[in-house]
Amino acid sequence: ASRKYLFGAASVYGVTNDSVVRGAFVVRGQDALPAFDVAPDYESYEFTKLDPTKKEDKEFVDDMWSWDKPIEVNGKTYEWADGKVFK
């Protein structure tokens, strides 16, 4: 139901029973919630609006879309395991 409103990629990092889901999306409009609240588990995710003029936000999107860089969460490194492009 959201295909007309967003484009992006989400990935799973880590291993079974020790993983993290991260992604970056471009959403049409200023309110992202209507594009995501159709998913039954959307409340279990945290959404942060990024600023395209900030270098660190641009790097985050590049990293999420390239799938070749591990992430660090609470001091622990997670390797990329799987991903999906949403279009």
Backbone hydrogen bonds, N-H to C=O, Kabsch-Sander energy under -0.5 kcal/mol:
donor,donor_aa,acceptor,acceptor_aa,energy
5,Y,2,S,-2.5
6,L,2,S,-1.0
7,F,26,V,-2.0
8,G,86,F,-2.4
9,A,24,A,-2.0
10,A,84,K,-2.4
11,S,22,R,-3.5
12,V,82,D,-3.2
13,Y,20,V,-3.0
14,G,79,E,-3.1
15,V,18,D,-1.9
18,D,15,V,-2.4
20,V,13,Y,-2.3
22,R,11,S,-2.2
24,A,9,A,-2.1
26,V,7,F,-3.7
27,V,25,F,-0.5
28,R,5,Y,-3.0
32,A,30,Q,-0.6
35,A,32,A,-1.4
36,F,32,A,-0.9
36,F,33,L,-1.2
37,D,33,L,-2.9
39,A,36,F,-2.1
42,Y,39,A,-1.5
44,S,41,D,-2.0
45,Y,42,Y,-1.6
54,K,51,D,-2.0
58,K,54,K,-2.1
59,E,55,K,-2.4
60,F,56,E,-1.8
61,V,57,D,-2.0
62,D,58,K,-2.4
63,D,59,E,-2.7
64,M,60,F,-2.6
65,W,61,V,-2.2
66,S,62,D,-1.4
67,W,63,D,-1.3
71,I,78,Y,-2.3
73,V,76,K,-2.8
76,K,73,V,-1.9
78,Y,71,I,-3.2
81,A,12,V,-2.9
82,D,12,V,-1.6
84,K,10,A,-2.5
86,F,8,G,-3.5
87,K,85,V,-0.5
